[in-house]
């Protein structure tokens, strides 16, 4: 496996993309075996090659970071601003979100500069990327010297973690880290309370995972209160399961409404055919994604244009219908212009509806900023074509030196709003607005 990594590393030094592709392993050229033992051997070798390639990616990412900092220094960029945007470029190259790219760059720096034994284990296939990440994460609170000492003590490249699962690896690293610097480990635990948060992510079948990250005492107290409420409700004759009653209690206590929907702006987008004619074209719920047409009609209820009244459980809720007009061929929202420097409320809502999530490629983060594609200071207009929804991190990233963005002519992309983002290295990436409900692109 080391020979594979060395051969590929040499290709990176010798040339660019073409040299790497020429030296890379071609999976399609290897026949799949038919004997069980051979198939298992192939799986093992491929897994080792994945780890070796991951180790090489880490070295390349660190080399890229150093090269970017050197170029920025020559360009006169202040010391504190050097390295900004590097994680986002790593993410685009690896087709990951910017947040994930920054974490991958941090992992690469820790492995290459501070944990050579772990990097060697990754290169030889004794660790995979996830378990190397666990080693780096559990030593993040240590000084460079202590981190290097833990890396040497555990010596993952000698097979220390052969046959060990994730929990066993984490336990071993935690113990080694605590022996080296118990004060830093304890301080990390005390600072963890500042990371408390609540998050929401989609689940199958129009469900969601609402997760609260809390200090242990508060988390146990909340769970105990929900258990008591569920037990009391079931003793009073509630026929729901304990988990169902606990979930209903969370919704009712947080929203103040048994159904939890009244007074909340859901932004459910569907075609008129789906709403009024029973069409099966799915709808889109902001902050969640695609939902079945029948579910959307049940939420909205039957009614006419204007204000519609529907009944969910025992709560009457008001539904306002807002018409959006799209181009017949592409399904693109029609233009809306403004002479203001900032995007007005209706135009912001228009862009949020069109973009759904952050428009940086591979980033699915919620939209936090509505900003000009071509900056206002450079003559960019405040209109639908020159507006884009971005998360906070991506909006700041595109302001770094060497980053540019522009709107590509929609007709060249089937009438769909398309951005072209250029990085300091000259690479370009395109981002198309997601299709709205009811739009079915024609095949050419």
VOTOR-692834 format. One line per field, with one value per residue (C-alpha): residue number from 0; chain; x, y, z. Coordinates in Angstrom, 1 decimal. Layout:
i: (NUM,...)
ch: (A,...)
c1: (X,...)
c2: (Y,...)
c3: (Z,...)
end
This chain:
i: (0,1,2,3,4,5,6,7,8,9,10,11,12,13,14,15,16,17,18,19,20,21,22,23,24,25,26,27,28,29,30,31,32,33,34,35,36,37,38,39,40,41,42,43,44,45,46,47,48,49,50,51,52,53,54,55,56,57,58,59,60,61,62,63,64,65,66,67,68,69,70,71,72,73,74,75,76,77,78,79,80,81,82,83,84,85,86,87,88,89,90,91,92,93,94,95,96,97,98,99,100,101,102,103,104,105,106,107,108,109,110,111,112,113,114,115,116,117,118,119,120,121,122,123,124,125,126,127,128,129,130,131,132,133,134,135,136,137,138,139,140,141,142,143,144,145,146,147,148,149,150,151,152,153,154,155,156,157,158,159,160,161,162,163,164,165,166,167,168,169,170,171,172,173,174,175,176,177,178,179,180,181,182,183,184,185,186,187,188,189,190,191,192,193,194,195,196,197,198,199,200,201,202,203,204,205,206,207,208,209,210,211,212,213,214,215,216,217,218,219,220,221,222,223,224,225,226,227,228,229,230,231,232,233,234,235,236,237,238,239,240,241,242,243,244,245,246,247,248,249,250,251,252,253,254,255,256,257,258,259,260,261,262,263,264,265,266,267,268,269,270,271,272,273,274,275,276,277,278,279,280,281,282,283,284,285,286,287,288,289,290,291,292,293,294,295,296,297,298,299,300,301,302,303,304,305,306,307,308,309,310,311,312,313,314,315,316,317,318,319,320,321,322,323,324,325,326,327,328,329,330,331,332,333,334,335,336,337,338,339,340,341,342,343,344,345,346,347,348,349,350,351,352,353,354,355,356,357,358,359,360,361,362,363,364,365,366,367,368,369,370,371,372,373,374,375,376,377,378,379,380,381,382,383,384,385,386,387,388,389,390,391,392,393,394,395,396,397,398,399,400,401,402,403,404,405,406,407,408,409,410,411,412,413,414,415,416,417,418,419,420,421,422,423,424,425,426,427,428,429,430,431,432,433,434,435,436,437,438,439,440,441,442,443)
ch: (A,A,A,A,A,A,A,A,A,A,A,A,A,A,A,A,A,A,A,A,A,A,A,A,A,A,A,A,A,A,A,A,A,A,A,A,A,A,A,A,A,A,A,A,A,A,A,A,A,A,A,A,A,A,A,A,A,A,A,A,A,A,A,A,A,A,A,A,A,A,A,A,A,A,A,A,A,A,A,A,A,A,A,A,A,A,A,A,A,A,A,A,A,A,A,A,A,A,A,A,A,A,A,A,A,A,A,A,A,A,A,A,A,A,A,A,A,A,A,A,A,A,A,A,A,A,A,A,A,A,A,A,A,A,A,A,A,A,A,A,A,A,A,A,A,A,A,A,A,A,A,A,A,A,A,A,A,A,A,A,A,A,A,A,A,A,A,A,A,A,A,A,A,A,A,A,A,A,A,A,A,A,A,A,A,A,A,A,A,A,A,A,A,A,A,A,A,A,A,A,A,A,A,A,A,A,A,A,A,A,A,A,A,A,A,A,A,A,A,A,A,A,A,A,A,A,A,A,A,A,A,A,A,A,A,A,A,A,A,A,A,A,A,A,A,A,A,A,A,A,A,A,A,A,A,A,A,A,A,A,A,A,A,A,A,A,A,A,A,A,A,A,A,A,A,A,A,A,A,A,A,A,A,A,A,A,A,A,A,A,A,A,A,A,A,A,A,A,A,A,A,A,A,A,A,A,A,A,A,A,A,A,A,A,A,A,A,A,A,A,A,A,A,A,A,A,A,A,A,A,A,A,A,A,A,A,A,A,A,A,A,A,A,A,A,A,A,A,A,A,A,A,A,A,A,A,A,A,A,A,A,A,A,A,A,A,A,A,A,A,A,A,A,A,A,A,A,A,A,A,A,A,A,A,A,A,A,A,A,A,A,A,A,A,A,A,A,A,A,A,A,A,A,A,A,A,A,A,A,A,A,A,A,A,A,A,A,A,A,A,A,A,A,A,A,A,A,A,A,A,A,A,A,A,A,A,A,A,A,A,A,A,A,A)
c1: (0.0,2.9,4.1,0.6,0.8,4.4,3.6,0.6,2.6,5.2,2.6,1.3,4.8,5.5,2.4,-1.3,-4.5,-3.4,-0.3,-2.4,-5.1,-2.4,-0.8,-4.0,-5.5,-8.3,-11.1,-12.9,-9.9,-9.9,-12.2,-14.5,-13.7,-16.1,-14.6,-15.6,-12.1,-10.9,-13.8,-13.0,-9.3,-10.4,-12.6,-9.7,-7.2,-9.6,-10.3,-6.6,-6.2,-9.0,-7.1,-3.8,-5.5,-7.0,-3.5,-2.2,-5.2,-4.2,-0.6,-1.8,-4.3,-1.5,0.8,-2.0,-2.6,1.1,1.2,-1.9,-0.4,2.9,1.0,-1.1,2.1,3.6,0.3,0.6,-2.3,-2.1,-0.8,-4.1,-6.0,-3.8,-5.3,-8.9,-10.9,-8.5,-10.9,-13.7,-11.4,-10.5,-14.3,-15.0,-12.2,-13.5,-17.2,-18.0,-19.7,-17.5,-18.0,-16.8,-13.9,-12.6,-12.8,-10.9,-8.2,-7.9,-7.7,-5.0,-2.9,-3.1,-2.1,0.8,2.3,1.5,0.5,2.9,2.2,-1.5,-0.8,1.4,-1.4,-3.8,-1.4,-0.8,-4.5,-4.5,-6.9,-9.6,-10.4,-13.2,-11.0,-8.1,-10.6,-11.5,-7.9,-7.4,-10.7,-9.9,-6.5,-7.6,-7.5,-3.8,-0.7,1.3,3.9,1.4,-0.5,2.7,3.4,0.0,0.5,3.8,2.4,-0.5,1.6,-1.4,0.9,2.1,-1.4,-2.4,-6.0,-6.3,-9.7,-10.8,-14.1,-14.8,-15.6,-12.5,-10.3,-12.0,-11.6,-7.9,-7.2,-9.1,-7.2,-3.8,-4.8,-5.9,-2.7,-0.7,-2.8,-5.8,-6.3,-6.9,-9.2,-11.3,-11.3,-12.6,-15.5,-16.3,-16.3,-18.5,-21.6,-21.0,-21.7,-25.3,-27.7,-30.8,-30.7,-33.2,-32.6,-34.9,-36.0,-37.8,-41.6,-42.1,-40.6,-37.7,-35.1,-35.2,-32.1,-31.0,-27.4,-27.5,-25.3,-25.8,-27.7,-30.2,-30.6,-31.4,-33.9,-35.7,-36.0,-37.2,-39.9,-41.1,-41.2,-43.3,-45.7,-46.1,-46.7,-49.3,-51.1,-51.3,-52.6,-55.3,-56.4,-54.2,-53.9,-50.7,-47.4,-45.0,-42.7,-45.7,-46.9,-43.4,-43.1,-46.5,-45.6,-42.4,-44.4,-47.1,-44.8,-42.5,-45.1,-48.0,-50.3,-51.4,-50.8,-47.8,-48.6,-50.9,-49.1,-46.0,-44.9,-44.2,-43.5,-45.0,-44.5,-46.7,-48.3,-51.9,-52.6,-51.4,-53.4,-56.7,-56.8,-55.3,-52.1,-49.3,-46.5,-44.7,-44.4,-41.4,-41.3,-38.7,-36.1,-37.0,-37.2,-39.5,-42.8,-45.7,-48.5,-51.1,-49.3,-49.2,-52.9,-53.7,-51.7,-53.2,-56.7,-59.3,-60.1,-60.0,-57.5,-56.9,-57.3,-58.1,-59.1,-58.1,-58.3,-55.3,-56.2,-58.4,-56.7,-57.9,-55.1,-55.0,-53.4,-52.4,-51.9,-49.3,-49.1,-45.7,-45.5,-42.8,-41.6,-43.4,-40.4,-37.8,-39.9,-37.7,-39.3,-39.9,-37.8,-38.4,-36.2,-35.4,-33.5,-32.6,-29.1,-30.4,-32.9,-36.4,-38.5,-40.5,-37.5,-35.6,-38.5,-38.6,-34.9,-35.2,-38.0,-36.0,-32.7,-34.1,-30.5,-27.1,-26.1,-22.4,-21.8,-22.2,-23.4,-26.8,-26.8,-29.8,-29.9,-28.8,-27.8,-29.3,-26.4,-25.5,-23.7,-21.9,-21.3,-23.2,-19.9,-19.0,-22.2,-24.3,-28.1,-30.5,-32.7,-33.6,-30.9,-28.1,-29.3,-28.3,-29.1,-26.0,-25.2,-23.2,-19.8,-20.1,-21.1,-17.9,-15.8,-16.7,-15.5,-11.9,-9.3,-9.3,-12.9,-15.4,-18.9,-21.2,-24.6,-24.4,-26.9,-29.9,-30.7,-27.5,-28.7,-32.3,-33.5,-32.4,-30.7,-27.0,-24.0,-20.4,-18.0,-14.2,-11.6,-8.1,-6.6,-8.6,-11.0,-14.7,-17.7,-21.4,-24.4,-27.9,-31.0,-33.0,-36.2,-39.4,-42.4,-44.0,-40.9,-39.7,-36.7,-36.9,-34.2,-32.3)
c2: (0.0,2.4,1.9,3.1,6.2,6.9,6.5,8.8,11.4,11.4,12.1,15.1,16.5,15.8,17.3,18.2,16.4,14.5,13.0,12.0,10.4,8.5,7.1,6.4,3.0,2.3,0.3,-0.5,-2.4,-4.9,-7.9,-8.8,-12.3,-15.2,-17.1,-16.0,-15.9,-13.8,-11.4,-10.8,-10.2,-7.6,-5.8,-5.7,-4.4,-1.7,-0.6,-0.3,1.7,4.1,4.7,5.3,7.7,9.5,9.9,11.3,13.7,15.0,15.7,17.4,19.6,20.7,21.5,23.5,25.5,26.4,27.3,29.6,31.3,31.9,33.4,35.6,36.8,37.8,39.6,41.7,40.0,40.7,37.8,37.4,37.1,34.5,31.1,32.4,30.5,27.5,25.2,26.2,25.4,22.0,21.4,22.2,20.0,17.1,17.9,18.5,21.3,24.3,23.3,19.8,21.1,23.2,20.1,18.0,20.7,20.8,17.0,17.0,19.6,17.6,14.3,15.7,18.2,16.7,13.0,11.2,7.7,8.1,9.3,6.3,4.0,5.7,5.3,1.6,0.9,0.0,3.0,4.5,8.2,8.1,6.5,8.8,11.6,10.2,10.2,13.8,14.9,13.4,15.1,18.5,20.0,19.1,21.1,20.2,18.5,16.4,15.5,14.2,12.3,10.6,9.8,8.2,6.3,4.8,4.1,3.3,2.2,-0.8,-2.3,-1.0,-0.6,-3.8,-5.4,-2.4,-0.6,3.2,3.2,1.3,3.7,6.7,5.3,4.6,8.0,9.7,7.8,8.7,12.4,12.6,11.1,13.7,16.8,16.3,20.0,20.6,17.6,18.8,22.4,21.0,19.4,22.6,24.6,22.1,23.8,26.8,24.5,23.7,24.1,22.8,21.4,20.1,17.6,15.7,12.1,9.7,9.8,13.6,13.3,15.3,14.8,17.7,17.4,19.3,19.3,20.1,19.7,16.3,17.7,19.7,16.9,14.3,16.8,17.4,13.7,13.0,15.7,14.3,10.8,12.0,13.9,10.8,8.5,10.9,11.2,7.5,7.0,9.5,7.4,8.6,5.7,6.8,5.0,6.5,7.9,9.4,11.2,12.5,13.8,15.5,17.1,18.6,20.2,21.5,23.0,24.6,26.1,26.6,24.8,21.1,20.7,23.0,24.5,27.5,30.9,29.3,30.3,26.9,28.1,25.1,25.4,23.4,23.7,24.8,21.4,19.6,21.9,22.1,19.1,16.3,16.1,13.8,16.3,16.6,19.8,21.4,22.5,25.2,23.8,20.2,19.4,17.4,16.2,14.1,15.9,14.3,15.4,19.0,19.0,17.6,20.5,23.2,21.7,22.5,26.1,29.0,31.7,34.1,32.9,29.2,27.5,24.0,21.8,19.8,17.8,20.2,23.4,25.7,27.3,30.0,29.3,32.1,31.4,33.4,33.0,32.6,32.9,30.9,30.8,28.0,26.3,26.4,26.7,29.7,32.4,35.5,38.6,41.1,44.3,46.9,50.2,49.8,48.9,46.2,43.5,44.4,41.9,40.6,40.1,38.4,36.0,35.4,34.5,32.3,30.4,29.9,28.8,26.8,26.3,27.9,28.3,27.4,24.0,21.1,23.3,22.4,24.9,27.1,30.5,33.3,36.1,37.3,39.0,40.3,37.9,40.8,43.2,46.5,48.4,46.8,47.8,44.8,45.3,44.5,42.1,38.4,37.5,39.1,37.8,34.6,32.9,32.0,30.7,33.1,31.3,31.0,34.7,35.7,33.2,34.7,38.1,36.8,38.0,36.0,34.8,36.0,35.0,35.9,34.9,32.7,33.3,31.2,30.2,28.2,26.1,25.4,28.7,27.8,30.5,29.5,30.9,30.5,30.7,31.1,30.4,32.0,29.0,29.7,26.7,27.4,25.7,26.1,26.1,25.8,26.7,23.6,22.9,24.1,21.7,20.9,21.5,18.5,19.2,18.0,15.6,16.6)
c3: (0.0,0.7,-2.9,-4.2,-2.0,-3.0,-6.7,-6.5,-4.5,-7.2,-9.8,-7.8,-7.7,-11.4,-12.8,-12.3,-12.9,-16.0,-14.2,-11.2,-13.4,-15.4,-12.3,-10.4,-9.9,-12.4,-10.7,-13.9,-15.2,-12.4,-12.9,-10.0,-8.7,-8.4,-5.5,-2.0,-0.6,-3.6,-3.2,0.5,-0.4,-3.1,-0.5,2.0,-0.6,-1.8,1.7,2.3,-0.9,0.3,3.5,1.6,-0.7,2.2,3.8,0.5,0.3,3.8,2.7,-0.5,1.5,3.9,0.9,-0.7,2.5,2.7,-1.0,-0.6,2.4,0.5,-2.5,-0.2,1.6,-1.7,-2.6,0.7,2.5,6.3,8.4,10.3,7.0,5.3,4.8,4.6,2.1,1.9,3.6,1.1,-1.8,-0.4,0.0,-3.6,-4.9,-2.7,-3.5,0.1,2.0,3.1,6.7,6.0,4.0,6.9,9.2,6.6,6.4,10.2,10.3,7.6,9.5,12.7,11.0,8.9,11.4,14.8,14.6,12.2,13.7,13.1,9.5,9.0,10.2,7.8,4.9,5.6,5.9,9.6,10.3,8.1,7.8,10.4,13.1,12.4,12.9,16.3,17.3,16.2,17.9,21.3,21.4,20.2,23.7,24.2,23.4,20.4,22.5,24.5,21.3,19.7,22.9,22.8,19.2,20.0,23.0,21.1,18.0,15.8,12.9,15.0,15.0,18.4,17.3,15.3,16.0,18.1,17.5,17.6,21.3,22.3,20.3,21.9,25.4,24.8,23.4,26.2,28.9,27.3,26.9,30.5,31.7,29.8,30.7,33.1,33.5,29.7,29.5,32.4,31.0,27.7,29.5,31.3,28.0,26.3,27.9,25.6,22.6,23.6,20.7,19.0,15.5,13.0,10.2,7.9,8.6,6.2,5.7,6.4,9.8,11.4,14.1,16.5,18.6,21.7,22.8,26.5,29.6,31.1,34.2,32.1,29.5,32.3,33.9,30.6,29.8,33.3,33.1,29.8,31.2,34.2,31.9,29.6,32.6,34.0,30.6,30.1,33.6,32.7,29.7,26.9,24.4,22.8,23.4,25.9,23.2,21.3,24.4,25.1,21.6,21.8,25.1,23.6,20.8,23.0,25.7,23.1,20.8,23.3,20.9,20.9,17.2,17.2,13.8,14.5,14.0,12.4,8.9,7.2,3.6,1.8,-2.0,-4.4,-7.8,-8.2,-9.7,-6.6,-4.3,-6.2,-8.6,-6.6,-8.8,-7.5,-8.1,-4.7,-2.8,-1.1,2.5,3.4,5.8,5.1,1.4,-0.8,0.8,-0.7,-2.4,-0.2,3.0,1.6,0.9,4.4,6.0,3.8,3.7,1.0,0.1,-2.4,-3.0,-0.1,3.4,4.0,7.2,8.0,11.1,12.4,15.5,17.5,16.4,13.7,11.7,9.1,5.7,3.3,-0.3,-2.2,-5.9,-7.6,-11.4,-13.2,-16.8,-18.7,-20.2,-17.4,-14.2,-13.2,-11.1,-13.1,-12.4,-9.8,-9.6,-7.0,-6.9,-3.3,-2.1,0.2,-0.9,0.1,2.1,-0.8,-3.1,-0.3,0.1,-3.6,-3.7,-0.6,-2.3,-5.5,-3.9,-0.9,0.6,0.3,-3.3,-2.8,-4.5,-2.1,0.7,2.1,5.0,5.6,3.9,6.3,3.9,0.6,-1.2,-4.6,-7.0,-8.6,-5.7,-5.5,-5.4,-8.8,-10.4,-9.5,-9.5,-6.8,-8.7,-8.8,-11.3,-9.3,-5.9,-4.3,-1.0,1.0,4.5,6.6,6.2,2.4,2.1,4.0,2.0,-1.4,-0.2,0.2,-2.4,-5.6,-5.3,-8.0,-8.9,-11.7,-13.1,-16.2,-19.0,-18.0,-21.6,-21.8,-18.8,-19.7,-18.3,-14.7,-12.6,-12.6,-10.7,-11.7,-8.8,-9.4,-6.8,-6.4,-8.2,-11.3,-10.9,-11.6,-10.2,-11.3,-9.1,-10.4,-8.5,-7.5,-9.6,-8.2,-7.8,-11.1,-13.2,-15.2,-17.4,-21.0,-22.2,-25.3)
end
